[in-house]
Structure formats: C-alpha cells, structure tokens
Amino acid sequence: MRKLLNLLIATLALGVASCNKTLIPTDENSENLKLKASSATITNEWRQNPYKLNVIYFVPNDVDSIPNFRKRISRILLDAQEMFASNMNREGFGRKSFGLDLTNDTLINIHYIAGKFGKSTYPYSGGSGAVKSEVDAYFAQNPTFKKK
C-alpha cells in the first residue's frame, strides 16, 4: 500500500509540474496558518491516524500553478482515501486507509514549494533527485511541518 501511495503522489507531482496555468501567488506560511485557523471540527474517520501523508505541491520557477490546486488535490486525495477504505473493507480488512493532514473536512494541508530552477532542471525521467533535495531543504527549515 505504501508503494501505491508513493506512486500516487509522484504522479500528482509530475502532472502538476508539467502544467502551465495562471500563477497563484502563495506565501505558504501565512496561507498554512490561515487554513489551520479555519479548522472546524473534523469528522474524517482517519483524523486520528498517527501516520499522515505529507502532500507537496512543487512548482518549478518557470511554471505557473494550477488555479484552485488546493481544492482539486484535496478532493482527489480524499476520494482516494475513501476508495482505499472501501476496497480494504471489501477484501475483509476493515475500513482502513491512509491518514491526511486535514485543515477541515474538505481541505488537506498542502505544502507549496516553489522550485529554485526552471522545469528543464526537473525532467520527467530522472529529475526526482533535484526535487527531493529542495523538498528535504524545505522540511529541514520547517521541521514541525513534516508529519511522520
């Protein structure tokens, strides 16, 4: 299941990185605080899961963000969470799924990371090392943002 989750996140990251849409200026610290402040009572059945997926929205500096990416990615991952639970239950394992860092019942916490370089530095094949080093640097500067 862990490999499938990693594949899902990698696919989302690569798909997002290759899109050209309108730029959404984001100050991730103030936006994350604003989203956390808007948290109401969360009813997601996996909210207490001790392991939560770290969702990264990585964008090279010459690529624009997709409008409403937070809502879109949240919807995809919340649907995936439900799909995993339904299939685990169907196969006799009970309603088990992966945890998400939720800001409310419809939005997940997404770490927006603006790349230092253009998209040619992060090729589709073999570009994960450059992305990983920037993601690692982001979490080194913000260790409390990373979920286990």
N, C-alpha and C positions, 0 to 999 in steps of 0.2 A: 504494500500500500504506500510506503514511503517513496519508492521509486516512481510510482504513478503520480503522486503529489508533486515530486520534483519535476517530472516531465510536464505536468500541467502548468506549473509556474514558469518553467523555461519557455514553453510555448507561448504563454501570455506575454512574457517579457520580450521575446523576439518579435512577436506580432505587433506589439506596441511600439517597439523601437523602429520598425520599418514603416510606420505610418507618417504621413505629412498632413497635418490639420492645423487649426488655429491654435496659437500658443496661449496657454493659460498661465499667467504669472503666478507663481506659488512661493510663498515663504513657508517652508514646511513646518518650522517651529510654531509660528503663530496659527497656521491652519490646523495642525495637530491639536494644539491647545484649545482652539475654538471647537473642533469636533468633539474632543473629550468633554468640554464644558456642556455641550448639548446632550450629553448622555442622559437618557431616561432609564427607567427600569428595563433591563434587558431580559427577555424571556427565552432567548435561544437555548435549546436544551443542552448544548455543549459549552455554555459560557464558563462553566467551572473546570473545563478540561485543563489540566496543568500544562499541557503542551499546545502551543499556539503557533500557527503558521505565520512567518514573517513575510509580508507581502511588500514587494519592492516595485515601484514604477520608475524604471531607469530610462532616461531620455538623453541621447547624445546632444551636444550643444548646437548642432545644426538641423535638428528635427523638432517639429512642433508637437505639443501634447495634443491628445485627442480630447475634444470637449466632453465634459461630464465623465471623465475617466473614473473618478471615484465611485459614482453610482453604477456605472457599467461593470467594472471589475467586481464590485461588491455583489451585484446581482448574480454574476457568473459563479463566484465562489460560494455564495450562499446556496445557489441551486446545486452546485457540485457537492456541497456538504450534505444536503438533503438526499441527493442521489446515492452517495456512499452509504448513508444510514439506511435507506430503503433496501438497497441491494444486500447489505450486511444482514439486515433483518430477514430478508427473503431466503438467504442462504443459511439461516439458523444461528447467527452470531449475536443477535440482538441489535437494537438501533445504536450502532457505534459509528462515529465519524471523527474527523479531524477538528481541532479547535481553531478558532479565528479570534484575533484581537478586535473585538467589536467596539464601536463608538455608540451604536444603538442597534436596534433590531434589523435595520436595513442598510447600514453602512459599516464597513470594516476599516480599520486603521491601515492606511496605505502609506508607505514611506516613499516620498517623491525624491529621487536623486537625479540631479542634473549632471550629465556627464561632463568631464573636462575637455573632451575632444569631440570631433565630428564622427558621423556614423561610419566612415571608412576605417576608423580605428577599431571598431567593434563589428567585424564581419560576421555574417550568419554562421559560417563554418570556421570555428577556431577563435572566435572573439570573446569567449567566455572569460578568459584569464584577465583581460583588461577590465571587463565589467566587474568581475569578482573582486579585484584589488580596490576598485572605487567603492564598492558596497562594504567591503571589510573596513576601509578607512572611515566610512560614514558611521558604522557601528562602533569603531574604536573611539570616535569623537562623541558619540551618543550611546554609551553602553546601556543606559536604562531603557532605551527604545527597543532593544532586542529581546524577543521572547525566547524561552527555551523550547 
